[in-house]
Amino acid sequence: MIFDTRACELGEGPLWHPLRGELFWFDILNRTLHSQKQSWSFSGYVSAAGWISRDALLLASETGLIRFDLASGSETPVVKAGTSVTRSNDGRADRQGGFWFGTMGKKTEKGAGAIWRWYRGELRQLYTGVTIPNAICFTPDGTAAHFTDTSLGQVMKVALDAQGWPRGEPEAWLDLARAGLNPDGAVIDAEGRFWNAQWGAGRVACYGPDGVFLNAVETPGAPHASCPAFGGADLTTLYVTTALEHMDAEARTRHPASGQTFAFKGVARGLPEAQVIV
């Protein structure tokens, strides 16, 4: 069940690289990118990734997007995004080869963040006034996107055009605030089911395409589940990052698996992460 014991202060952004057959994930607050084989340190915060090629990733960083070479460890700036008080948070490639990512205040300042999309050299700020952007994911056919502001507890859904840009206004698709749940990262499986890590609840909850709750996978000993991803040779392993953030010494003792990365085999079948087109 525990995939990796390296404890992350704020684990996020798991990505199964389909060409390498390897999982990557981040410890945002410790400015680190992990893989199964090694770790890389950065001067600023890094939080999410899409794959460009076997050896190149597009990373959401503190100041925007960077191209990262896994072989050499070199960084190449791609585009700037956000302000001096923000950092990146959740992000994922869409089915059209674009990359969505969120920014938020480094001190979680209310409404300081935004949700962005980078596509074939163009960056657009899609939504502003966001406090904690999360749950960025896409329907299997690429015709809709989900996202949330965790502080509000509502998962939104917006239709996309053929190029992957929003078409119309987002609508509330899943209201978790009523249940006191905090939606964090999310991924959609091959059947169109929405898998959502829920901060503070120690679980990843699964909802049907209609938003109806189906079941949940718990992360024992780690209440702050932060983001899921499907991977493994047949894409039937659910990987889940967790966090130590906001836990005092007593809480860390009571929840010894916090910050570690989980793996649950045979939960569902995911979809390969789309390649980012540059």
Helices and strands as residue ranges (DSSP letters): E 2-4, E 11-17, E 22-27, E 32-35, E 39-41, E 46-51, E 56-61, E 64-69, E 75-80, E 86-93, E 99-105, E 113-119, E 122-130, E 133-138, E 144-149, E 154-160, E 166-175, G 177-179, E 182-188, E 194-199, E 203-207, E 213-218, E 225-231, E 237-242, H 249-254, E 261-265
